[in-house]
Amino acid sequence: MGWGVIEKHGSRLSFIGCGVVNSAGDDLAERLLSLHHGLTEVLRAYAPETAAVEQTFVNKDAVATLKLGQARGIALLVPAQFGLGVAEYAPNKVKKTVVGVGHASKDQIKHMVKMQLPSADVSKADAADALAIAICHAHHHTYAAMTLARTGS
C-alpha cells in the first residue's frame, strides 16, 4: 500500500514524505492487520489534516479485486479513526490531473510527480501513485494544508 504526504501553500505543493506499507503474515487477517498498523504509524508520524484514496476498479480477476477492496477498507478506516475526511478519486481523474491524459502510463505518472515534487523519491510505483492522488486532491478539493494519500494496492 503506497502512501504520500504533501503540503499545499496557495498553489505551491511541497513534498513531505512517501513510502510503501507492506503487508505481513500468513493469512488475510494478519496481512490486513499489518496494513492497519503500518498506515496508523504513518498518520501518527505526519498528522495530516485530510486524506484521499483511489477508487477501486474491477478487473478480470475477482479474487484480486476483492483483496484490493479489503485493503482499501483499511485505507478508509485508519484516517477515519484519526477523525479525517477521506476524498476518493477515480484513477482516470488522477492521471488526467497529474499528466494531462486519463490513460497515462506508470512511467508518465512518475515523471510528472517528480516534476511537481522534485525532492520526492518516486522509485516505488505505489508511492508515486499515492503522491499523484495527493496532487489530484490538492487541485480538486479545498482542504487543510497537509494531505495523506494512499494507493489501493
N, C-alpha and C positions, 0 to 999 in steps of 0.2 A: 504494500500500500504506500504510494508516494504521498509526500506532503510538502507544502511550500508555504512560506510566510513572507509577505511583502508589507510595505508601509506606503501609504499614499499621502502626499502633501500637495494639495491643489491638483495639478495634472502630472506631477512628478511621482514616479514609482521608485521605491528603494527595495533592494533585496535584503531580507533579514536572515532567512535560513531555509534549508530544504533537505530532504533526505527520503529514506525509504524505511518503513516499518515492516520487517519480515515476520511472517508467522512461524511459530514453532510448536511442535507437539506431534503426537501420533494420530490423534483423531480430530475431527472438525471442531468439537467443542474447545479443545485445548488450543487449537490454532486461532479460533476466534477470540478466545480469552487473551492470547498473547498479542493480537492486534489491538484489543481494548487497552491493555496495559501500555503498549508502545505509544499509541495515539494519546493516551492520558498523559504520559510523560512529556510529549511534545507540547500539549496545551499548558501543562504546568510550567514548562521552561519558557515559553514565549508569550503566554497570556494574551492571545489575540482577542479582538473585540467583536469579531464576526467570523463566519466560516462559509465555505462554498464547496459543493461536490458536483461531480459529473453525474448526469442522469444515466441510468442503466439502459443499455441497449440489449436487445435479444439477438443472439446469433444462432447458428445451426446446432450448436452443442448445448442442449438443455441443461445437462448436469453442470457444465462450466458457468452457464448463465445463473443458475440457482446459487452456486457457491459465491459468485460475484455479488449477487443480491444480498447474501448473508453478510459478507464483508462490508458491503455498502451500509447495511443496517448498523454496524459498529461505527462507521464514519458519521452517521447521523446521530447516533446515541451519545457518543462521547462529547461533542460540542454542546448538545442539549443538557448534559449533566453539568456543564460549566455555565449554563444559562445563556448560551449563544444562539442567535438566529442562524439558520443554515439555508443559503440560497442554492438552487440547483440549476445547472446549465446543460443543455444538450451538447454532445460532442461537436456537432457541426457549428454551433454558435461559438464555442470556444475557438475552434480553428479559424472561423471567419473573422473573429475579433482580433486574434493574435497574428494570423498570417495574411488574412485578406481573402481567403478562399475556404469554403466549407469542407473541402475534401483534401486538405493538406496532409502531407506525409509526416511521419515522426521526425525525420531529419529537418523538414521545413519548420516544424514547431520548435525543435531545439534551437535552430538558428535564430528564429525571431525572438524567442525568450532570451537568448544570450544577447541579442541586440538591445533589448529593452531593459535587461537586468545584467549588465556586463560582469558584475562580480559573482554571479550565480554559477554554481557547478551543475551543469546540465548533462553530465556524463551518464547519469542513470535516467532512462526514459520515463519511469514513473514519477520521479522528482521533477523532471522538465514538464511533464503533463500537468502535475499539480500546480506548478508556477504559472502555466498557461491558464488554468482555471482561475487562479488568483488574479491574473491580469484581466481576464474577462470580467470577473466580478468587480474589479476596480473601475472598469469602463461602463458597466451596466447597472450599477447599484450605488445608491447614496448610502454610505456606511461609515463606520468609525475608521480610525486611521490604520489599524493593523488587522490583517486578514490571514487566517489559516485556510489553505485549500488542500484537498487531497484527491487522489485518484481512486477509482474503484477497484483497482487490481491489487 
